[in-house]
Amino acid sequence: QVQLVESGGGLVQPGGSLRLSCAASGRGFSINDMGWYRQAPGKQRELVAGISGGGRTNYADSVKGRFTISRDNARNTVYLQMNSLKPEDTAVYYCHLDLAFSGSRIWGQGTQVTVSS
C-alpha cells in the first residue's frame, strides 16, 4: 500500500517563503504524475502545480512566478517551493501521486499553510 507523508507547512508572514515536501512510501510501485492541490475554507480544492514523470511542469496562474514544483524520483518525493507568499495562499495543501499502470491517485493527509502578519 502506498502512503504519502507531507511536511513543511506552517505560519509565515506575507512575502515569506515555505517549502513543502511529500514523500511516498510502500513497495512495488511506480509513479507517473505528482502534484499539489490546495483548499481554502469555503472553497473547492484547486490545482496549484503538477509535474509529470518526465519533469514537465504546470502551474495555476495565481502562483506562476512564485511557486516552483520539483521531484526527486530516487526518493519518491515531490516538493513545492513557495516564495512571495500572500494571504490568499492560505489553505490546506494536499500532495498527490498517480500510480503507473493502474492510474490510481493517492493523496497526502494535507498540511496547513497560513500567510498572515
Buried (B, 14 or more C-beta within 10 A) or exposed (E): EBEBBBEBBEEBEEEBEBBBBBBBEEEEBEBBBBBBBBBBEEEEBEBBBBBBBEEEBBBBEEBEEBBBBBBEEEEBBBBBBBBEBEEEBBBBBBBBBBBEEEEEEBBBEBBEBBBEE
